[in-house]
Amino acid sequence: VSAAYLPAGGGMSVLFDRHLKLEPITVEASSGELDPQGLPGYGEPAVIDARVVYEDVLVADRDGTETTTNLTVWVPAGQLPVPSDGDRVTYHERTYIVVNQKETKRLASGEVTHYRLRCKAE
């Protein structure tokens, strides 16, 4: 596995992140509906390039509930589709759900440089 691993409580600087190589991940947008078995439904898979780091981070999900995420994904601006909360990400044959998506912008211009996704194992 080529992704970096950081232990629980570890942090990653943006500078470190930009030195990781881009790798393919598969993303599937949440349909917002349940399938016949009662599981969340997803759209067609799409492959995009991103930087990936294994790390445990405590974050608040969209309902405000704290949860621990296992994977951080950095999607460069311009990659489409950009996953959002509730979407599914597959990396090295493991699936994760996006718990928290954040735009990262340049301070001077406000230009979006990438999107940070905090993902929890499915």
Disulfide bonds with the S-S distance in Angstrom:
none
